[in-house]
Amino acid sequence: MKKILVIDDEPDILKLISKVLEKAGYKVMTAENGRLADKLFNEYLFDLVITDIVMPQKEGLEIILQLRENSPDTKILAISGGGKIEPAEYLDAARSAGAHAIVKKPFEISHFLNKVEQLLNS
């Protein structure tokens, strides 16, 4: 069973993504911020990490750069609804930092799941 870590500071988004992925048959762990994600990275290997970009304590771009260096085989899906700038700019930065795919929030569940499946099967 593929193991996925979801990192997002919005509890409702975290819960939604987690339920959708579990229903699709994946083992899912969650972190409300990048600092909690760091602890999980030290304990587990993940097939896929889904991270929001704009978060307190540790930004998603930092997480992406860290994963590219320390866990190059882990696939990364960046998600963002924007912040001080438009979501597309954050997502472009995420792709430049090493994210394998990007999805703009809000997203359609089917589109999101397709991205997850593409990454896990590539």
C-alpha positions in Angstrom: 0.0 0.0 0.0 1.4 3.4 -1.0 2.1 5.8 1.9 1.2 9.5 1.5 2.0 12.4 3.8 -0.4 15.4 3.5 0.9 18.8 4.9 -1.6 21.7 5.1 -2.3 24.3 7.8 -6.0 24.3 7.0 -7.7 21.6 9.1 -10.7 21.2 6.7 -8.5 20.7 3.7 -6.3 18.3 5.6 -9.3 16.2 6.6 -10.9 16.3 3.1 -7.7 15.2 1.3 -7.0 12.5 3.9 -10.5 11.0 3.6 -10.4 11.1 -0.2 -7.0 9.4 -0.3 -7.9 6.8 2.3 -11.1 6.0 0.3 -8.9 5.5 -2.8 -6.9 2.9 -0.9 -3.8 4.8 0.3 -2.2 4.9 3.7 -2.3 8.5 4.8 -0.5 10.5 7.5 -1.1 14.2 8.1 0.8 17.2 9.5 -0.6 20.6 10.2 2.7 22.3 9.5 6.2 21.8 8.2 7.7 21.3 11.7 5.4 18.3 12.4 6.2 17.0 8.9 9.9 17.1 9.7 9.3 14.7 12.6 7.4 12.3 10.3 10.2 12.4 7.7 12.6 11.2 10.4 10.4 8.2 11.2 8.8 7.1 7.9 9.4 6.9 4.2 6.7 8.2 2.0 5.9 7.4 -1.7 4.2 10.8 -2.1 4.2 14.1 -0.2 1.4 16.5 -0.8 2.2 20.0 0.6 0.6 23.3 0.8 2.9 26.2 -0.1 1.8 29.0 2.2 2.1 27.9 5.8 3.3 29.3 9.1 6.5 28.0 10.7 7.9 26.3 7.6 6.8 27.0 4.0 6.0 24.4 1.5 8.9 25.5 -0.7 11.3 24.7 2.2 9.7 21.2 2.5 10.1 20.6 -1.3 13.8 21.6 -1.3 14.4 19.4 1.8 12.7 16.4 0.2 14.6 16.8 -3.1 17.9 16.7 -1.2 17.1 14.1 1.5 14.6 11.9 -0.3 15.0 12.2 -4.0 12.7 9.2 -4.8 9.7 10.7 -3.0 7.2 12.2 -5.4 5.9 15.7 -4.5 2.6 17.3 -5.2 2.3 21.0 -4.4 -1.0 22.6 -3.7 -1.9 26.2 -3.1 -4.8 28.6 -2.9 -2.5 31.6 -2.9 -1.6 34.1 -0.3 -0.1 37.5 -0.8 0.4 36.6 -4.5 -1.7 34.5 -6.9 -1.6 30.7 -6.5 -0.1 30.3 -10.0 3.1 32.2 -8.9 3.5 30.0 -5.7 2.9 26.9 -7.8 5.4 28.0 -10.4 7.9 28.5 -7.7 7.1 25.0 -6.3 7.7 23.4 -9.7 11.0 25.3 -9.9 12.0 24.0 -6.5 11.4 20.4 -7.5 7.7 19.5 -7.2 6.7 16.9 -9.6 3.1 18.2 -10.0 1.0 21.1 -8.9 -2.7 21.6 -8.2 -4.4 24.9 -7.5 -6.9 25.1 -4.7 -9.9 24.8 -4.8 -9.6 21.7 -6.9 -12.0 19.0 -8.3 -11.5 15.7 -6.4 -11.3 13.7 -9.7 -8.5 16.0 -11.0 -6.6 15.8 -7.7 -6.9 12.0 -7.6 -5.7 11.7 -11.2 -2.6 13.7 -10.3 -1.9 11.5 -7.3 -2.3 8.3 -9.4 -0.1 9.7 -12.2 2.7 10.5 -9.7 2.5 7.2 -7.9 2.5 5.2 -11.1 5.4 7.1 -12.8 
